[in-house]
Amino acid sequence: MIADKIHPTVKDQDISGEVRLKGVGAARGYAIGKAYLYKRDAIIIDQRIITETDVADEQDKYRKSVEQSNRELVKISTITHQKLGEEFSAIFDAQILMLFDPEITRLILDFISNSRMTAESATDKAYSQHIDLLKALSADHHMTQRITDLEDVKDRVIRNLQRGKLLSRVEESSIIVSDNLTPADMILFSRQNIQGIALNFGGLNSHVALIARSLNIPLVIGLHKASSAIHPGDDLIIDGTDGYLIARPSAVVMEKYHRKIEKFARFIRLFDQSAQGDSVTADGRRVTVNANIEFRDELNELDTCGAEGVGLYRTEHLFLSRGYFPSEEQQYSYYKSLFELVGHHPITIRAFDVGGDKVLESSFQEQNPFLGWRGIRILLDRPEIFRNQMRAILRASYGHRVKLMFPMIHNLGQVRLIRSHMNELMTELKRLNVPFNPIPVGIMIEIPSAAIQAPVLAREVDFFSLGTNDLTQYTLAVDRGNDIIAGLYRELEPAVLYLIYQTILAGRQAGIPVSICGELASNLLAIPLLVGMGIDEISVIIRRAPEVRYVIQNVRQSDCETLVDEVLSLTTVSDIEQHLRSWMQAHLPALGQYLS
């Protein structure tokens, strides 16, 4: 009964009747195709106790399974690199490292030889122990992805031990319906020209969602009952923009979505054309459009996508890919080549933003890691980490347009400590005659206390960057990675918009620029509102830059300012969304029709 309230059941319907399921749109776009229900066969582990004479054979079976798994992952990584570049092939490179993890390997061989387990049972136990430990340590987004990757590696090794197949042939133009998928599933399905994906579970920021967005495959998550409501071969419509899955649609609905697909393709071409124009409103106000970047391969697209620079460069992968913080010299070499690759474009580097689960001893467990030791708290408590990264960036900055920003700031004391440390480092480099550029220092506004104190903070930093993902999460007390409550995560909630507006006003009054780099910046309905509020820079994933520029080029600053007054007078998120849609229909009718 309780479960039905959380995930309402789909009422029994005639197999020919239309079924409309509501989930969460995780990758925009529309598609029509036939249903392919994908379900992995349950893995049944051979739990028997082996004899001493079987030990060598079982260990050999395990080693051969690892070799086969490695060949598969290398192939998938190569395909991914060709399709999407280093950013996504790194997912599978990390899985390869997990596959050869010395501690897990030692445990498996030990279980076989000393506990007389089969290779399957030993593999299952060793990986499961490691996964359970990570689950106990933290529930943050990065740890969740690491756990998912470990589970994928475990299943792959066991299926190879059993000589099972991971993926059967899928008819082209299918829409995949499943409980969930792995990143490897996504890459292999993409080679079979699938049209869309509908998942009962999943996360907005999972590897699967990120890959779907990059491959332009519509994805809806959080449907919960899709597998029981959909039949193999059903006609399906997937709406990744508004989060709907429609089975056995009527002729009228089918025609409506055919028109949506045509409009979507037309506007994609229009957006691409806007990448070449200036990012200036129709009445002359400039709003800079930058790109959020994590891997260097993406920088090749800056000019073609119309991004004027890098508004957010994440540095966590330097730590996560190694499992330890790199030395100053390692970082200097990396940043120097990075800045040379960026060339004349400006770049904003975010200091390490990792959770305490990555740094603390495994024996220590934080009860609430989202509110725990992470971001700037780690950097200030571990000055050697702060020092190595900042010295490396300062040294590499010479001759380049570099800015620095710090995450998870919640009070003025942290800002003053940062300033003090930075001044000491610059004084030291001057004494050593090491050249560097004076670097603007900014902070991310992603904790409500920082937004409330924005007028005070603005007097002591060079710029603000609104991290609306965490700002929304902390303001609404909603875990954005929890699919059960994903519908409550609404960045257009009045309270969130109020904090954003107050932050922008504080920046304007202090004479410092304010940028935004969260998901809200990619919401086309929100762009006129942000422009009206006075945002100076909008930073989005690189492939969304053309459409953001299109909106900016086709609105008037004066109209957008009026829109702000209208929206801030509204009291519910549904009223705000409806008003923004109506405004878009009136001021950009073609785009409004496209978004409707």
Stockholm file with secondary structure:
# STOCKHOLM 1.0

chainA/1-596         MIADKIHPTVKDQDISGEVRLKGVGAARGYAIGKAYLYKRDAIIIDQRIITETDVADEQDKYRKSVEQSNRELVKISTITHQKLGEEFSAIFDAQILMLFDPEITRLILDFISNSRMTAESATDKAYSQHIDLLKALSADHHMTQRITDLEDVKDRVIRNLQRGKLLSRVEESSIIVSDNLTPADMILFSRQNIQGIALNFGGLNSHVALIARSLNIPLVIGLHKASSAIHPGDDLIIDGTDGYLIARPSAVVMEKYHRKIEKFARFIRLFDQSAQGDSVTADGRRVTVNANIEFRDELNELDTCGAEGVGLYRTEHLFLSRGYFPSEEQQYSYYKSLFELVGHHPITIRAFDVGGDKVLESSFQEQNPFLGWRGIRILLDRPEIFRNQMRAILRASYGHRVKLMFPMIHNLGQVRLIRSHMNELMTELKRLNVPFNPIPVGIMIEIPSAAIQAPVLAREVDFFSLGTNDLTQYTLAVDRGNDIIAGLYRELEPAVLYLIYQTILAGRQAGIPVSICGELASNLLAIPLLVGMGIDEISVIIRRAPEVRYVIQNVRQSDCETLVDEVLSLTTVSDIEQHLRSWMQAHLPALGQYLS
#=GR chainA/1-596 SS CHHHHHSCCCCCCCTTSCEEEECEEEECCEEEEEEEECCCCCCCCCCCBCCGGGHHHHHHHHHHHHHHHHHHHHHHHHHHHHHHCHHHHHHHHHHHHHHTCHHHHHHHHHHHHHSCBCHHHHHHHHHHHHHHHHHHHCCSHHHHHHHHHHHHHHHHHHHHHTTCCSCCCCCTTEEEEESCCCHHHHHHHHTTTCCEEEESSCCTTSHHHHHHHHTTCCEEECCSSHHHHCCTTCEEEEETTTTEEEESCCHHHHHHHHHHHHHHHHHHHHHHHHTTSCSBCTTSCBCEEEEEESSGGGGGGHHHHTCCSEEEECCHHHHHTTTSCCCHHHHHHHHHHHHHHHTTSCEEEECCCCBGGGTSCTTCCCSCGGGSSBTHHHHHHSHHHHHHHHHHHHHHTTTSCEEEEESSCCSHHHHHHHHHHHHHHHHHHHHTTCCCCCCCEEEEECSHHHHHTHHHHGGGSSEEEECHHHHHHHHHTCCTTCGGGGGGCCTTCHHHHHHHHHHHHHHHHHTCCEEECSGGGGCTTTHHHHHHHTCCEEEEEGGGHHHHHHHHHTSCHHHHHHHHHHHHTCCSHHHHHHHHHHHHHHHSHHHHHHHC
#=GC SS_cons         CHHHHHSCCCCCCCTTSCEEEECEEEECCEEEEEEEECCCCCCCCCCCBCCGGGHHHHHHHHHHHHHHHHHHHHHHHHHHHHHHCHHHHHHHHHHHHHHTCHHHHHHHHHHHHHSCBCHHHHHHHHHHHHHHHHHHHCCSHHHHHHHHHHHHHHHHHHHHHTTCCSCCCCCTTEEEEESCCCHHHHHHHHTTTCCEEEESSCCTTSHHHHHHHHTTCCEEECCSSHHHHCCTTCEEEEETTTTEEEESCCHHHHHHHHHHHHHHHHHHHHHHHHTTSCSBCTTSCBCEEEEEESSGGGGGGHHHHTCCSEEEECCHHHHHTTTSCCCHHHHHHHHHHHHHHHTTSCEEEECCCCBGGGTSCTTCCCSCGGGSSBTHHHHHHSHHHHHHHHHHHHHHTTTSCEEEEESSCCSHHHHHHHHHHHHHHHHHHHHTTCCCCCCCEEEEECSHHHHHTHHHHGGGSSEEEECHHHHHHHHHTCCTTCGGGGGGCCTTCHHHHHHHHHHHHHHHHHTCCEEECSGGGGCTTTHHHHHHHTCCEEEEEGGGHHHHHHHHHTSCHHHHHHHHHHHHTCCSHHHHHHHHHHHHHHHSHHHHHHHC
//
